[in-house]
């Protein structure tokens, strides 16, 4: 529910894995889905590639033809779709701001170049230290794109 309006109906895993709207994406899950503004990158492959404000390009498994022709987009990535790797690895780098060890897993809070902040989920053994620069890799299968109205471009069954 969002302001007395049903945003999505489904099983917990459906709502988590395929949020119908930006509101649902940010509401379900802890930590919340990472949401960042992006621009389209022209591609001949048919799948949409997007670019973060710092120039980092992220592949998606979304057909470019399924997206609105214009207007802003935001990418949503669950923390488990963001991997921390060695410096220089991955598609971009980030600075570790905070590390939250939870026993069986670790949440790593990161700042990308510019002002974007994201959370990555890692194994309990992940040895990230505050202030260190690490590499970041994004899982294209976990990428959600939201249009200007906050609808998930992967979904056609929003209420």
URPEVEN-V777907 format. One record per helix or strand. SS is the DSSP state (hx for helix, st for strand). FROM is the first residue (numbers start at 1). LEN is the number of residues. Records with the same first field share a line. If there is no record, write none. Layout:
SS->FROM-LEN  FROM-LEN
//
This chain:
st->2-1  5-1  21-1  34-8  47-5  57-7  73-5  82-4  90-1  92-10  105-8  117-7  133-6  143-4  151-2
hx->12-6  22-6  64-3  79-3  140-3
//
